[in-house]
Amino acid sequence: MTETSVPEEVEEWLTTGREMAHLATSRDDRPHVAPIWYRYEDGVVEFVTGGKKLENVRANPRVSLSIERSEDGVGQWHVVLFGTATVITDKEELWAGRTRLFQRYRGREPTLEEDGEPPEALVKVEVASASWG
């Protein structure tokens, strides 16, 4: 099913587990897909990144994310989100976004000593449409 808003059941899938997403970007008609930690809330996906993913998002903010839960190779559910990305480089917002991701995936806040400097940017994707199954 495809809709412009994400129903509550699908939002629960996106917020309760620790599945990783695959971010799809495209630059100069060359697709690029990479795994990321993500956080979803109220129709917005956020992640921190640098390098090629960030270069691609800056060149073309139209992105897609694919998230799937599987057990023993059998898909339990999947969600594909489409939207437009905004790049945020403010250090305070970047650190706050990174902290939210670490709390979700590691159950703790990041530290400079243990985790190093954050990537270059926080990216927020306003979800325009979603499909799931």
Phi, psi and chi 1 to 4 in degrees:
 res  aa     phi    psi   chi1   chi2   chi3   chi4
   1 MET       -  140.7  175.8  172.6  -80.8      -
   2 THR  -122.0  133.1  -59.1      -      -      -
   3 GLU  -143.9  165.0  -70.1 -172.7   13.0      -
   4 THR   -84.0  -19.1   55.3      -      -      -
   5 SER  -117.2  156.0   62.0      -      -      -
   6 VAL   -97.0  118.5 -179.8      -      -      -
   7 PRO   -69.0  161.0   19.3  -24.6      -      -
   8 GLU   -54.5  -43.5  -76.5 -175.4   36.0      -
   9 GLU   -58.4  -43.2  174.6 -171.5    7.9      -
  10 VAL   -72.1  -37.4  175.4      -      -      -
  11 GLU   -59.1  -37.4  -75.0 -173.2  -29.4      -
  12 GLU   -63.1  -42.4 -172.7  174.5  -32.4      -
  13 TRP   -57.6  -41.8  -64.5  -12.1      -      -
  14 LEU   -75.7  -17.6  -64.3  172.3      -      -
  15 THR  -114.1  -12.9   57.4      -      -      -
  16 THR   -97.5  -24.4   56.8      -      -      -
  17 GLY  -100.8 -170.9      -      -      -      -
  18 ARG  -121.9   30.6  -70.7 -173.0  177.9  153.0
  19 GLU   -63.4  149.5  -70.5   76.5   21.6      -
  20 MET   -92.7  158.3  -67.7 -179.1   64.9      -
  21 ALA  -105.4  160.5      -      -      -      -
  22 HIS  -112.1  121.1  -76.1   88.8      -      -
  23 LEU   -92.6  127.1  171.3   70.3      -      -
  24 ALA  -108.1  123.4      -      -      -      -
  25 THR  -124.2  166.9   61.1      -      -      -
  26 SER  -146.8  135.5  178.9      -      -      -
  27 ARG  -140.7  128.9 -178.4  175.0  178.8 -173.7
  28 ASP    53.4   41.9  -59.6  -34.7      -      -
  29 ASP    60.8   23.7  -70.1  -31.6      -      -
  30 ARG  -115.3  109.3  -65.9 -175.3   57.1   96.4
  31 PRO   -71.5  152.1   23.3  -28.9      -      -
  32 HIS  -143.2  129.2 -179.4 -102.4      -      -
  33 VAL  -124.3  134.3  176.8      -      -      -
  34 ALA  -147.7  145.1      -      -      -      -
  35 PRO   -73.2  146.0   24.7  -29.9      -      -
  36 ILE  -145.1  155.1   59.6  165.6      -      -
  37 TRP   -78.8  143.6  -76.7    0.3      -      -
  38 TYR  -140.8  164.8   76.9   94.9      -      -
  39 ARG  -138.4  133.6 -177.4  174.4  170.5  -88.6
  40 TYR  -115.8  134.6  174.8   90.2      -      -
  41 GLU  -157.6  127.5 -176.4  175.7    7.3      -
  42 ASP    50.5   47.5  -63.8  -31.6      -      -
  43 GLY    79.8   10.9      -      -      -      -
  44 VAL  -127.7  132.2  176.2      -      -      -
  45 VAL  -104.6  136.8  174.5      -      -      -
  46 GLU  -128.6  149.4   67.2  178.8    4.2      -
  47 PHE  -156.7  161.6   57.5   92.9      -      -
  48 VAL  -110.2  145.7  -65.8      -      -      -
  49 THR  -162.4  173.2 -166.6      -      -      -
  50 GLY  -156.0 -166.4      -      -      -      -
  51 GLY    61.8 -144.2      -      -      -      -
  52 LYS   -60.7  -40.9 -175.1  165.4 -174.1   68.2
  53 LYS   -58.7  -46.1  -68.6  179.0  -68.7 -134.9
  54 LEU   -67.1  -42.5 -176.8   56.1      -      -
  55 GLU   -56.4  -45.8  -71.4  174.3   24.7      -
  56 ASN   -65.3  -42.9  -72.4   -3.7      -      -
  57 VAL   -63.7  -39.2  166.1      -      -      -
  58 ARG   -65.8  -36.8  -77.3 -177.6  165.4  144.8
  59 ALA   -76.8  -32.3      -      -      -      -
  60 ASN  -149.6  100.8  178.8   -0.9      -      -
  61 PRO   -75.4   -2.9   26.9  -33.5      -      -
  62 ARG   -79.9  118.1  -64.5  176.5   62.0 -154.2
  63 VAL  -132.3  168.4  -58.7      -      -      -
  64 SER  -137.8  148.4  178.8      -      -      -
  65 LEU  -128.4  140.5  -65.3  104.1      -      -
  66 SER  -121.5  128.3  173.5      -      -      -
  67 ILE  -128.6  137.0  -56.5  105.3      -      -
  68 GLU  -143.6  141.3  176.4 -174.0   33.1      -
  69 ARG  -109.9  130.2  175.8  176.4  -69.5  164.8
  70 SER  -137.6  155.9   62.5      -      -      -
  71 GLU  -130.9  123.4  -67.3  179.0   20.6      -
  72 ASP    52.7   39.6  -62.6  -33.4      -      -
  73 GLY    80.1    3.3      -      -      -      -
  74 VAL  -107.8  121.6  177.3      -      -      -
  75 GLY   -65.5  130.2      -      -      -      -
  76 GLN   -92.4  -40.0  -56.0  -60.7  -56.1      -
  77 TRP  -163.1  161.5   56.0 -101.6      -      -
  78 HIS  -146.8  151.6   70.3  -86.7      -      -
  79 VAL  -137.5  135.5  179.4      -      -      -
  80 VAL  -120.7  125.3  178.7      -      -      -
  81 LEU  -113.7  140.1  -55.7  170.7      -      -
  82 PHE  -122.3  138.2  -58.0   91.8      -      -
  83 GLY  -172.6 -172.0      -      -      -      -
  84 THR  -116.2  131.1  -57.2      -      -      -
  85 ALA   -93.7  146.2      -      -      -      -
  86 THR  -122.2  131.3  -59.0      -      -      -
  87 VAL   -95.3  129.7  174.9      -      -      -
  88 ILE  -120.8  122.9  -60.3  163.9      -      -
  89 THR  -111.5   -1.0   56.3      -      -      -
  90 ASP   -57.1  124.2  175.6   81.5      -      -
  91 LYS   -59.4  -39.4  -64.0  -65.1 -177.6 -168.4
  92 GLU   -66.6  -45.0 -166.9  171.2  -57.9      -
  93 GLU   -66.5  -38.6  -74.2 -171.3   61.9      -
  94 LEU   -61.2  -47.2  172.1   57.6      -      -
  95 TRP   -65.0  -39.7 -168.4  -97.8      -      -
  96 ALA   -63.8  -42.6      -      -      -      -
  97 GLY   -63.8  -43.3      -      -      -      -
  98 ARG   -62.0  -39.6 -173.7  178.6 -169.7 -146.8
  99 THR   -62.5  -43.6  -62.6      -      -      -
 100 ARG   -60.6  -40.1  -71.5 -172.5  -66.5  -90.3
 101 LEU   -67.3  -43.7  -70.0  167.3      -      -
 102 PHE   -63.5  -39.1  -96.7   74.6      -      -
 103 GLN   -63.2  -38.4  -72.5  171.5  -28.0      -
 104 ARG   -69.3  -48.1  175.5  178.0  177.5  167.3
 105 TYR   -92.1  -28.3  -74.5   92.4      -      -
 106 ARG  -115.0  -10.8  -63.6  -90.6  169.3   92.3
 107 GLY    71.1   22.9      -      -      -      -
 108 ARG  -156.5  169.0   63.9  172.3  177.5   83.4
 109 GLU   -84.9  148.9  -69.0 -170.5   14.9      -
 110 PRO   -73.4  153.9   27.6  -33.2      -      -
 111 THR  -128.2  151.0   64.9      -      -      -
 112 LEU   -63.5  -40.6  -75.7  174.3      -      -
 113 GLU   -63.4  -44.3  -60.3   77.8   30.4      -
 114 GLU   -87.9  -35.0 -157.6  170.7  -29.1      -
 115 ASP  -116.0   -7.5  -54.1  -56.7      -      -
 116 GLY    76.3 -174.5      -      -      -      -
 117 GLU   -68.6  148.6  -69.6  -71.6  -27.9      -
 118 PRO   -71.1  161.9   22.6  -29.3      -      -
 119 PRO   -60.4 -178.5  -21.3   31.5      -      -
 120 GLU   -68.6  -31.7  -61.9  171.5   55.8      -
 121 ALA  -151.2  155.6      -      -      -      -
 122 LEU   -96.4  133.0  170.6   66.0      -      -
 123 VAL  -117.7  131.7  176.3      -      -      -
 124 LYS  -117.7  131.0  -68.5 -169.9  175.7 -168.6
 125 VAL  -113.0  117.8  177.3      -      -      -
 126 GLU   -80.7  114.3 -171.9   78.4   31.0      -
 127 VAL   -71.8  124.4  175.2      -      -      -
 128 ALA   -96.6  -33.1      -      -      -      -
 129 SER  -156.6  162.2   64.8      -      -      -
 130 ALA  -146.1  149.0      -      -      -      -
 131 SER  -132.2  151.9   61.9      -      -      -
 132 TRP  -156.0  166.3   60.3   89.8      -      -
 133 GLY  -173.2      -      -      -      -      -
